[in-house]
Amino acid sequence: MEQNPYNPRKILSWAEEDRPREKLMQRGKAALTDAELLAILIGMGTVDYSAVDVGKMVLDAAKGNLNELAKLSLKDLMKVKGIGEAKAITIMAALELGRRRKESEVLRQRRITSAKDAYDEIRPYLLDKPHEEFWILLLNRANEVLRPVQISSGGVAGTVADPKLIFKHALEQLASSIILFHNHPSGNLTPSQADKDLTRKLKEAGRMLDLPVLDHLIFTDGGYYSFADEGIL
């Protein structure tokens, strides 16, 4: 008898915060793995496999690479157990939307030359957030955006920024520099002493790793505070 190499538990038996849809609502889309995002598209699994299990098998068929997944044909996707024509079409449509979005982003300038550029780049990710989040923007040597990364998500009054996690992401992506961001849901742009201490700590760590911290922005929906512009970085 074939054994299920994945977790055999059904999604409904998981803790609520571990179910993909609930996890997205509670923690945001960035908190989901690729398999969990695929599970939302897939909707339902099979008798023996949860939707997340099927999502993992879809990724396996693409060697865990989303770019390779986008190259799979309808027939290729339907070879995965639990993927019929309708689910395969849904996955292909979602990937095509992602491709078109990426294509449209190439048309706009993504080189960071000022705090305003950095604010505009991170704005779609932090706008209207009712709780604090900490993000970083990874840049190459030309100050072009490699990618934004969410580091943590917290409560109304604060969130945690782990230096080890910050520089782990930067090193893995071969970034040449980083910009720090965290939002103040209250709209207050005044940095706290904790904000200043953290900025100083991360700047020193970046100097030692030859990975400079170019700025730290406090984000609000109506504006920003730049540590670099204020001369306290």
C-alpha positions in Angstrom: 0.0 0.0 0.0 1.3 3.5 -0.9 2.2 5.5 2.1 1.6 9.2 2.4 5.0 10.9 2.8 3.2 14.1 3.9 1.3 14.9 7.0 -1.8 12.8 6.9 -3.9 15.1 9.2 -6.8 16.9 7.6 -6.6 20.7 7.6 -9.8 21.0 9.8 -8.0 19.1 12.5 -5.1 21.5 12.7 -4.9 24.4 15.1 -6.8 27.3 13.6 -3.7 29.5 13.2 -2.1 26.7 11.1 -4.9 26.5 8.5 -4.0 28.5 5.4 -7.0 30.7 5.2 -7.1 31.4 8.9 -3.4 32.0 8.9 -3.7 34.5 6.1 -6.4 36.4 7.9 -4.6 36.4 11.2 -1.0 36.9 10.2 -1.1 38.2 6.6 -0.3 36.7 3.2 3.5 37.0 3.7 3.3 34.5 6.6 2.2 31.6 4.4 4.5 29.1 2.7 4.3 28.5 -1.0 2.5 25.2 -0.3 -0.1 27.0 1.9 -0.7 29.6 -0.8 -1.2 26.8 -3.3 -3.5 25.0 -0.9 -5.8 28.1 -0.9 -6.0 27.9 -4.7 -6.5 24.2 -4.6 -9.3 24.5 -2.1 -9.8 20.8 -1.2 -7.5 17.9 -1.0 -8.3 14.2 -1.5 -9.4 11.4 0.8 -5.7 10.7 1.8 -4.1 14.1 1.3 -4.9 17.6 2.6 -4.9 20.6 0.3 -1.5 21.6 1.8 -0.2 18.1 1.0 -1.3 18.4 -2.6 0.3 21.9 -2.7 3.6 20.3 -1.6 3.3 17.7 -4.3 2.7 20.4 -6.9 5.9 22.1 -5.8 7.7 18.8 -5.9 6.7 18.4 -9.5 8.5 21.8 -10.1 11.5 20.9 -7.9 10.4 23.5 -5.4 10.9 26.4 -7.8 8.0 28.7 -8.6 9.6 29.8 -11.9 9.7 26.1 -12.9 6.1 25.7 -11.7 5.1 28.5 -14.1 6.5 26.5 -17.0 4.4 23.4 -16.3 1.6 22.7 -18.8 -2.0 21.9 -17.9 -1.2 18.2 -18.5 1.9 18.3 -16.3 -0.1 19.8 -13.4 -2.9 17.2 -13.8 -0.4 14.4 -13.3 -0.2 15.4 -9.6 -2.5 13.4 -7.4 -5.5 15.6 -6.4 -5.1 18.1 -9.3 -7.9 18.0 -11.8 -8.5 20.3 -14.8 -10.2 23.0 -12.8 -7.5 23.2 -10.1 -4.7 23.1 -12.7 -6.4 26.0 -14.6 -6.7 28.0 -11.3 -3.0 27.5 -10.5 -2.0 28.5 -14.1 -4.1 31.6 -13.9 -2.6 32.7 -10.6 0.9 32.2 -11.9 0.1 34.2 -15.0 -1.2 37.1 -12.9 2.1 37.0 -11.0 4.1 37.0 -14.2 2.1 40.0 -15.5 2.6 41.9 -12.3 6.3 41.3 -12.4 6.4 42.4 -16.0 4.6 45.6 -15.2 7.0 46.3 -12.2 10.0 46.3 -14.6 8.6 49.3 -16.3 8.8 51.5 -13.2 12.0 52.8 -11.6 13.0 50.9 -8.6 16.3 52.5 -7.7 16.3 54.0 -4.2 17.9 57.4 -4.2 16.1 59.0 -1.2 14.0 58.3 1.9 10.9 59.2 -0.2 11.8 56.5 -2.7 12.1 54.0 0.1 8.8 55.1 1.6 7.0 54.7 -1.7 8.5 51.3 -2.2 7.4 49.9 1.1 4.0 51.8 1.2 1.9 48.9 -0.4 3.1 46.5 2.3 2.5 48.7 5.4 -0.4 50.9 4.4 -3.5 50.6 6.7 -1.9 48.1 9.1 -3.5 48.2 12.5 -0.5 46.7 14.2 3.2 47.2 14.1 5.4 45.3 11.6 9.1 45.4 10.9 10.3 45.1 7.3 13.6 45.4 5.5 14.3 46.4 1.9 17.3 44.6 0.3 19.3 46.5 -2.2 22.1 45.7 -4.7 25.2 47.7 -5.3 23.3 50.1 -7.6 20.7 50.7 -4.8 18.2 48.8 -6.9 15.5 46.8 -5.0 16.1 43.1 -4.7 13.1 42.5 -2.5 11.2 43.6 0.6 11.1 41.1 3.5 8.8 41.1 6.5 10.8 40.4 9.6 8.1 40.4 12.3 4.5 41.3 13.0 3.4 42.4 16.5 0.8 44.3 18.5 -0.4 47.9 18.5 2.5 49.0 20.7 5.5 47.2 19.2 7.1 44.3 17.3 10.4 42.4 17.6 13.3 42.9 15.1 15.8 40.0 15.5 19.2 41.1 14.1 20.1 37.5 13.3 17.0 37.1 11.1 17.5 40.5 9.4 21.1 39.8 8.3 20.3 36.1 7.5 17.8 37.3 4.9 20.3 39.9 3.6 23.2 37.5 3.3 21.0 34.8 1.6 19.8 37.3 -1.0 23.4 38.6 -1.6 22.2 42.1 -0.7 24.8 44.9 -0.7 22.8 47.2 1.7 19.5 47.3 3.6 16.9 49.8 4.7 14.9 49.2 7.8 11.2 50.0 8.3 8.7 49.8 11.0 5.2 51.4 11.2 3.5 53.3 13.9 -0.3 52.6 13.7 -0.9 55.6 16.0 0.5 58.0 13.3 3.2 59.3 15.7 6.4 59.9 13.8 8.6 60.5 16.9 11.2 57.7 17.4 11.3 56.1 20.8 14.5 55.4 22.7 14.1 51.7 21.8 13.9 52.7 18.1 17.1 54.6 18.4 18.9 51.9 20.3 17.8 49.2 17.8 18.9 51.4 14.9 22.3 51.9 16.4 22.7 48.2 17.1 21.8 47.2 13.6 24.0 49.8 12.0 27.0 48.5 14.0 26.2 44.9 13.0 25.9 45.9 9.4 29.2 47.7 9.5 30.9 44.5 10.8 29.3 42.4 8.1 30.1 44.9 5.3 26.3 45.2 4.8 25.5 48.8 5.5 22.2 50.0 6.9 21.4 53.0 4.8 18.3 54.2 6.7 15.6 53.4 9.1 12.1 54.7 8.3 9.2 55.0 10.7 6.2 54.6 8.5 2.7 56.0 8.9 0.0 56.2 6.3 0.5 60.0 6.2 4.2 60.2 6.1 7.5 59.0 7.4 10.5 59.7 9.7 13.9 59.1 8.2 16.8 58.5 10.6 19.3 59.3 7.8 17.6 62.5 6.9 17.5 63.6 10.5 21.2 62.8 10.9 20.9 60.3 13.7 21.7 57.1 11.8 
